[in-house]
Amino acid sequence: MTADPLDLTTVANLQAWLRLASVSTETGIELQRLVTSVSQWIQSWLSRTIPDMPYVDTLDGQGGARLSLGNYPVLAVSSVVVDGIAIPPSTDPTVPGWVLANDAVVLRTYRFTRDLGNVVISYTAGFTTVPPDLEQACLELAAMRWKERERIGHSAITMGGQQTNFITSDMPASVKTILNQWKKVVPC
């Protein structure tokens, strides 16, 4: 199994975190599947994609000069089309066209005419490198899932009169604290 471009960490980093000196091909495949699965789960929970990738958003024009894009951080905009007309990039504050400003497209002279689905913006958004705290959250959650596989369905075990309790939530509090900082919140 090969790495997914949306993975938040690597098998090598997970292997190091788990302190596994060497792994068989089969174990490597299991670790890769786990990295991809946990990465997808985290991004689903966050309601956003973290690694950079291309997007094409079809938006409703509101009659103004500014439209926020659905994914962030925006790295580049490749095209802006309003009512079927391609708007050129503005190269100077006095030149009509579009500019990227804080994860939004701002038009100079032009307007996003009011209509449904009349604006199409192609752009690239996300992080070229996964932020370290998100990678760490992925490592901790993947490590927890790796350790859990031997005790699926058990919340505790008793051995020699000692009881050991396991985390039974979907993620440890430390991971949730990190992820809450990155969760996409849609304004009402």
C-alpha positions as CSV (number, residue, x, y, z in Angstrom):
1,M,0.0,0.0,0.0
2,T,1.4,3.4,-0.9
3,A,1.1,6.7,0.9
4,D,-1.9,8.8,0.3
5,P,-1.2,12.5,-0.7
6,L,-3.7,13.5,2.1
7,D,-1.8,11.6,4.9
8,L,-0.9,13.7,7.8
9,T,2.2,11.7,8.7
10,T,4.4,9.0,7.3
11,V,4.8,5.3,8.2
12,A,8.4,6.0,9.1
13,N,7.3,8.6,11.7
14,L,4.7,6.3,13.1
15,Q,7.2,3.5,13.3
16,A,9.6,5.7,15.2
17,W,6.8,7.0,17.5
18,L,5.8,3.3,18.3
19,R,9.5,2.5,18.8
20,L,9.4,-0.3,16.3
21,A,13.0,-0.9,15.2
22,S,12.1,-2.9,12.1
23,V,8.8,-4.1,10.6
24,S,7.8,-6.8,8.2
25,T,6.3,-6.0,4.8
26,E,2.9,-7.0,6.2
27,T,3.2,-4.8,9.3
28,G,4.4,-1.9,7.0
29,I,1.2,-2.3,5.0
30,E,-0.9,-2.3,8.2
31,L,0.8,0.8,9.4
32,Q,0.3,2.6,6.1
33,R,-3.4,1.7,6.1
34,L,-3.6,3.0,9.7
35,V,-1.9,6.3,8.8
36,T,-4.2,6.8,5.9
37,S,-7.3,5.9,7.9
38,V,-6.5,8.1,10.8
39,S,-5.5,11.0,8.5
40,Q,-8.9,10.7,6.8
41,W,-10.7,10.4,10.1
42,I,-9.0,13.5,11.4
43,Q,-9.7,15.6,8.3
44,S,-13.4,14.5,8.3
45,W,-13.6,15.5,12.0
46,L,-12.1,18.8,11.2
47,S,-14.4,19.4,8.2
48,R,-11.4,20.4,6.2
49,T,-8.5,19.1,4.2
50,I,-5.0,19.9,5.5
51,P,-2.5,19.1,2.7
52,D,-2.5,21.5,-0.3
53,M,-4.7,20.5,-3.2
54,P,-6.6,22.2,-6.1
55,Y,-10.2,23.2,-5.7
56,V,-12.9,24.6,-8.0
57,D,-15.6,26.4,-6.0
58,T,-18.9,27.4,-7.6
59,L,-20.3,30.2,-5.5
60,D,-23.3,32.6,-5.5
61,G,-22.5,36.1,-6.4
62,Q,-23.7,38.5,-3.6
63,G,-23.3,41.8,-5.5
64,G,-20.2,42.9,-3.7
65,A,-16.5,42.9,-4.5
66,R,-15.3,40.2,-2.1
67,L,-15.9,36.5,-1.8
68,S,-14.4,34.2,0.8
69,L,-13.2,30.8,-0.4
70,G,-14.3,27.5,1.2
71,N,-10.8,26.1,1.8
72,Y,-7.8,27.7,3.5
73,P,-5.1,28.8,3.6
74,V,-5.3,29.8,0.0
75,L,-2.0,29.5,-1.7
76,A,-2.9,30.6,-5.3
77,V,-5.8,31.5,-7.4
78,S,-5.7,30.3,-11.1
79,S,-9.0,31.7,-12.4
80,V,-12.0,33.7,-11.5
81,V,-15.1,33.5,-13.8
82,V,-18.2,35.6,-13.1
83,D,-21.3,35.1,-15.3
84,G,-19.2,33.1,-17.8
85,I,-16.7,36.0,-18.1
86,A,-13.1,35.3,-17.1
87,I,-11.8,38.1,-14.8
88,P,-8.1,38.8,-15.2
89,P,-5.7,39.1,-12.3
90,S,-5.0,42.7,-11.2
91,T,-1.3,43.5,-11.3
92,D,-1.6,46.9,-9.7
93,P,-4.2,48.7,-7.5
94,T,-5.2,50.8,-10.5
95,V,-5.7,47.8,-12.8
96,P,-9.2,46.2,-12.9
97,G,-9.2,42.5,-12.0
98,W,-9.0,40.2,-9.0
99,V,-6.5,39.9,-6.1
100,L,-6.2,37.4,-3.4
101,A,-6.6,38.9,0.1
102,N,-6.7,36.8,3.3
103,D,-8.3,33.7,1.8
104,A,-10.8,35.7,-0.2
105,V,-10.9,37.0,-3.8
106,V,-11.4,40.7,-4.1
107,L,-12.4,42.4,-7.4
108,R,-11.2,45.8,-8.5
109,T,-13.7,47.6,-10.7
110,Y,-15.7,44.4,-11.3
111,R,-18.4,43.0,-9.0
112,F,-19.6,39.5,-8.1
113,T,-23.1,40.0,-9.7
114,R,-25.9,38.7,-7.6
115,D,-27.0,35.3,-8.9
116,L,-27.0,31.6,-7.9
117,G,-23.9,29.6,-8.9
118,N,-22.6,32.3,-11.2
119,V,-19.1,32.5,-9.8
120,V,-16.4,29.8,-10.5
121,I,-13.1,30.2,-8.8
122,S,-10.2,27.7,-9.3
123,Y,-7.5,27.8,-6.6
124,T,-5.0,25.8,-4.5
125,A,-5.4,25.8,-0.7
126,G,-4.0,23.9,2.2
127,F,-0.5,23.5,3.8
128,T,2.5,22.5,1.8
129,T,3.8,20.9,5.0
130,V,1.5,19.4,7.6
131,P,1.7,21.6,10.7
132,P,3.7,19.8,13.4
133,D,0.9,19.8,16.0
134,L,-1.5,18.1,13.6
135,E,1.1,15.5,12.6
136,Q,1.6,14.8,16.3
137,A,-2.1,14.4,16.9
138,C,-2.2,12.0,14.0
139,L,0.8,10.0,15.4
140,E,-0.8,9.8,18.9
141,L,-4.2,8.7,17.5
142,A,-2.7,6.2,15.2
143,A,-0.5,4.8,18.0
144,M,-3.6,4.5,20.2
145,R,-5.4,2.6,17.4
146,W,-2.4,0.4,16.9
147,K,-2.2,-0.5,20.6
148,E,-6.0,-1.0,20.8
149,R,-6.1,-3.7,18.1
150,E,-5.2,-6.4,20.7
151,R,-8.1,-5.4,23.0
152,I,-10.9,-4.3,20.7
153,G,-14.1,-4.1,22.7
154,H,-12.4,-4.2,26.1
155,S,-12.5,-1.2,28.5
156,A,-10.4,-2.8,31.2
157,I,-8.4,-6.0,32.1
158,T,-7.6,-7.5,35.4
159,M,-4.3,-9.4,36.0
160,G,-2.8,-10.3,39.3
161,G,-5.4,-8.3,41.2
162,Q,-4.5,-5.1,39.3
163,Q,-7.0,-3.5,36.9
164,T,-5.9,-1.6,33.9
165,N,-8.5,0.7,32.3
166,F,-8.3,1.8,28.6
167,I,-9.4,4.9,26.8
168,T,-12.8,4.1,25.4
169,S,-13.5,7.5,23.7
170,D,-12.8,8.1,20.0
171,M,-9.7,10.1,20.8
172,P,-7.6,11.1,23.9
173,A,-8.3,14.6,25.3
174,S,-4.8,15.7,24.3
175,V,-5.5,15.0,20.7
176,K,-8.9,16.6,20.9
177,T,-7.4,19.8,22.3
178,I,-5.0,20.0,19.3
179,L,-7.7,19.2,16.7
180,N,-10.2,21.8,18.2
181,Q,-7.8,24.5,17.2
182,W,-7.9,23.4,13.6
183,K,-11.7,22.6,13.2
184,K,-13.4,24.4,10.4
185,V,-16.3,26.5,11.8
186,V,-18.9,27.7,9.4
187,P,-20.4,31.0,10.3
188,C,-24.2,31.1,10.8
